[in-house]
Amino acid sequence: MSLKSSGEMYLETIYVLCEKNTEVRSIDIAEHMNFSKPSVSRAVGLLKKDGYINVDKDGYITLTEKGRAHAGKIYERHTVLTEILMLLGVDRETAEADACRIEHVIVTIPSML
Protein backbone atom coordinates (compact mmCIF):
# COMPACT_ATOMS: atom_id res chain seq x y z
CA MET A 1 0.00 0.00 0.00
CA SER A 2 1.26 3.46 -0.87
CA LEU A 3 1.28 6.11 1.85
CA LYS A 4 -0.49 9.40 1.39
CA SER A 5 1.47 12.59 2.05
CA SER A 6 0.13 12.88 5.61
CA GLY A 7 1.26 9.34 6.38
CA GLU A 8 4.66 10.13 4.93
CA MET A 9 4.92 13.23 7.12
CA TYR A 10 4.18 11.17 10.24
CA LEU A 11 6.63 8.47 9.18
CA GLU A 12 9.36 11.04 8.51
CA THR A 13 8.73 12.65 11.91
CA ILE A 14 9.01 9.29 13.65
CA TYR A 15 12.26 8.66 11.76
CA VAL A 16 13.72 12.02 12.82
CA LEU A 17 12.62 11.56 16.44
CA CYS A 18 14.03 8.02 16.54
CA GLU A 19 17.38 9.35 15.30
CA LYS A 20 17.41 12.01 18.07
CA ASN A 21 15.91 10.01 20.96
CA THR A 22 16.03 6.42 22.07
CA GLU A 23 12.34 6.47 22.96
CA VAL A 24 9.47 7.91 20.92
CA ARG A 25 5.82 8.08 21.97
CA SER A 26 2.73 9.60 20.38
CA ILE A 27 3.01 12.69 22.59
CA ASP A 28 6.49 13.35 21.18
CA ILE A 29 5.10 13.22 17.64
CA ALA A 30 2.18 15.51 18.55
CA GLU A 31 4.54 18.07 20.09
CA HIS A 32 7.03 17.91 17.21
CA MET A 33 4.35 18.32 14.53
CA ASN A 34 2.09 20.59 16.60
CA PHE A 35 -0.83 18.24 15.92
CA SER A 36 -3.56 17.07 18.27
CA LYS A 37 -3.13 13.83 20.19
CA PRO A 38 -6.22 12.23 18.56
CA SER A 39 -4.85 12.97 15.07
CA VAL A 40 -1.51 11.42 15.97
CA SER A 41 -3.21 8.43 17.60
CA ARG A 42 -5.18 7.73 14.41
CA ALA A 43 -2.08 8.05 12.22
CA VAL A 44 -0.05 5.81 14.53
CA GLY A 45 -2.80 3.19 14.35
CA LEU A 46 -2.79 3.27 10.55
CA LEU A 47 1.02 3.11 10.31
CA LYS A 48 1.01 0.17 12.72
CA LYS A 49 -1.73 -1.62 10.78
CA ASP A 50 0.20 -1.17 7.54
CA GLY A 51 3.41 -2.55 9.07
CA TYR A 52 5.50 0.63 9.15
CA ILE A 53 5.82 0.86 12.94
CA ASN A 54 5.53 -1.19 16.10
CA VAL A 55 4.05 0.10 19.35
CA ASP A 56 4.94 -1.73 22.54
CA LYS A 57 2.72 -2.18 25.61
CA ASP A 58 4.08 1.06 27.13
CA GLY A 59 3.29 3.09 24.01
CA TYR A 60 6.86 3.35 22.68
CA ILE A 61 7.07 3.49 18.91
CA THR A 62 9.77 1.91 16.75
CA LEU A 63 10.08 1.70 12.99
CA THR A 64 9.88 -1.71 11.35
CA GLU A 65 12.41 -2.57 8.66
CA LYS A 66 9.81 -1.57 6.07
CA GLY A 67 9.10 1.67 7.93
CA ARG A 68 12.76 2.59 8.35
CA ALA A 69 13.47 2.00 4.65
CA HIS A 70 10.49 4.08 3.52
CA ALA A 71 11.12 6.86 6.04
CA GLY A 72 14.79 7.00 5.09
CA LYS A 73 13.85 7.66 1.45
CA ILE A 74 11.41 10.37 2.46
CA TYR A 75 13.96 12.03 4.73
CA GLU A 76 16.65 11.87 2.04
CA ARG A 77 14.34 13.56 -0.50
CA HIS A 78 13.51 16.23 2.05
CA THR A 79 17.16 16.86 2.88
CA VAL A 80 18.29 16.99 -0.76
CA LEU A 81 15.45 19.32 -1.77
CA THR A 82 16.18 21.61 1.18
CA GLU A 83 19.86 21.83 0.21
CA ILE A 84 19.03 22.53 -3.45
CA LEU A 85 16.61 25.31 -2.50
CA MET A 86 19.19 26.84 -0.17
CA LEU A 87 21.80 26.72 -2.97
CA LEU A 88 19.33 28.73 -5.04
CA GLY A 89 19.26 31.39 -2.33
CA VAL A 90 16.17 30.39 -0.36
CA ASP A 91 16.52 30.85 3.42
CA ARG A 92 16.63 27.66 5.51
CA GLU A 93 13.17 28.00 7.10
CA THR A 94 11.43 28.57 3.75
CA ALA A 95 13.53 25.86 2.07
CA GLU A 96 12.52 23.33 4.77
CA ALA A 97 8.82 24.16 4.41
CA ASP A 98 8.90 24.13 0.60
CA ALA A 99 10.91 20.90 0.49
CA CYS A 100 8.27 19.26 2.66
CA ARG A 101 5.54 20.16 0.18
CA ILE A 102 7.59 19.31 -2.91
CA GLU A 103 8.78 15.89 -1.69
CA HIS A 104 5.23 14.53 -1.56
CA VAL A 105 4.30 15.87 -4.98
CA ILE A 106 7.35 14.25 -6.57
CA VAL A 107 6.18 10.83 -5.44
CA THR A 108 2.65 11.26 -6.80
CA ILE A 109 3.71 12.45 -10.27
CA PRO A 110 4.34 8.94 -11.69
CA SER A 111 0.90 7.78 -10.55
CA MET A 112 -0.67 10.80 -12.24
CA LEU A 113 0.77 9.85 -15.65
Order of alpha helices (4+ residues) and beta strands (2+ residues): alpha-alpha-alpha-beta-beta-alpha-alpha
